[in-house]
Amino acid sequence: MQGLKYVETLVVTPEKPSAGGDTVYRTAYFNSTINQNEIDKLLQFPRQMIINAIAQWTSEGSAWVISSVDNHYNNIVK
């Protein structure tokens, strides 16, 4: 397990109401990367990083709400 890089990506569609009464949709990508030798012990850490990134992104006062989770990727590269 030495020299591995673990990248987890979550693709979501947030939405928010616009000034004209329509709903605006956008695609957002949230990533986390681990460059560690003990990937099996650290798998919960990237998920928490993504959850924190989503919470920070939606709390910026922009009125965005996660509408759907479109894709979830786990990539392990040597």
Contacts in CASP RR format, 6 or more apart in sequence:
PFRMAT RR
TARGET T0000
AUTHOR 0000-0000-0000
METHOD contacts of the structure
MODEL  1
MQGLKYVETLVVTPEKPSAGGDTVYRTAYFNSTINQNEIDKLLQFPRQMI
INAIAQWTSEGSAWVISSVDNHYNNIVK
1 37 0 8 1.000
1 38 0 8 1.000
1 39 0 8 1.000
1 40 0 8 1.000
2 37 0 8 1.000
3 35 0 8 1.000
3 37 0 8 1.000
3 78 0 8 1.000
4 36 0 8 1.000
4 37 0 8 1.000
4 39 0 8 1.000
4 76 0 8 1.000
4 77 0 8 1.000
4 78 0 8 1.000
5 33 0 8 1.000
5 34 0 8 1.000
5 35 0 8 1.000
5 76 0 8 1.000
5 77 0 8 1.000
5 78 0 8 1.000
6 33 0 8 1.000
6 34 0 8 1.000
6 36 0 8 1.000
6 39 0 8 1.000
6 42 0 8 1.000
6 43 0 8 1.000
6 46 0 8 1.000
6 74 0 8 1.000
6 75 0 8 1.000
6 76 0 8 1.000
7 31 0 8 1.000
7 32 0 8 1.000
7 33 0 8 1.000
7 34 0 8 1.000
7 73 0 8 1.000
7 74 0 8 1.000
7 75 0 8 1.000
7 76 0 8 1.000
7 77 0 8 1.000
8 31 0 8 1.000
8 32 0 8 1.000
8 46 0 8 1.000
8 47 0 8 1.000
8 50 0 8 1.000
8 72 0 8 1.000
8 73 0 8 1.000
8 74 0 8 1.000
8 75 0 8 1.000
9 29 0 8 1.000
9 30 0 8 1.000
9 31 0 8 1.000
9 71 0 8 1.000
9 72 0 8 1.000
9 73 0 8 1.000
9 75 0 8 1.000
10 29 0 8 1.000
10 30 0 8 1.000
10 50 0 8 1.000
10 54 0 8 1.000
10 69 0 8 1.000
10 71 0 8 1.000
10 72 0 8 1.000
10 73 0 8 1.000
11 27 0 8 1.000
11 28 0 8 1.000
11 29 0 8 1.000
11 69 0 8 1.000
11 70 0 8 1.000
11 71 0 8 1.000
11 72 0 8 1.000
11 73 0 8 1.000
12 27 0 8 1.000
12 28 0 8 1.000
12 30 0 8 1.000
12 54 0 8 1.000
12 66 0 8 1.000
12 67 0 8 1.000
12 68 0 8 1.000
12 69 0 8 1.000
12 70 0 8 1.000
13 25 0 8 1.000
13 26 0 8 1.000
13 27 0 8 1.000
13 28 0 8 1.000
13 66 0 8 1.000
13 67 0 8 1.000
13 68 0 8 1.000
13 70 0 8 1.000
14 25 0 8 1.000
14 26 0 8 1.000
14 28 0 8 1.000
14 57 0 8 1.000
14 58 0 8 1.000
14 64 0 8 1.000
14 65 0 8 1.000
14 66 0 8 1.000
14 67 0 8 1.000
15 23 0 8 1.000
15 24 0 8 1.000
15 25 0 8 1.000
15 26 0 8 1.000
15 64 0 8 1.000
15 65 0 8 1.000
15 67 0 8 1.000
16 23 0 8 1.000
16 24 0 8 1.000
16 62 0 8 1.000
16 63 0 8 1.000
16 64 0 8 1.000
16 65 0 8 1.000
17 23 0 8 1.000
17 24 0 8 1.000
17 63 0 8 1.000
18 24 0 8 1.000
25 67 0 8 1.000
26 64 0 8 1.000
27 70 0 8 1.000
28 57 0 8 1.000
30 50 0 8 1.000
30 53 0 8 1.000
30 54 0 8 1.000
30 57 0 8 1.000
31 50 0 8 1.000
32 45 0 8 1.000
32 46 0 8 1.000
32 47 0 8 1.000
32 49 0 8 1.000
32 50 0 8 1.000
32 53 0 8 1.000
33 46 0 8 1.000
34 42 0 8 1.000
34 45 0 8 1.000
34 46 0 8 1.000
36 42 0 8 1.000
39 76 0 8 1.000
54 66 0 8 1.000
57 64 0 8 1.000
58 64 0 8 1.000
58 65 0 8 1.000
58 66 0 8 1.000
END
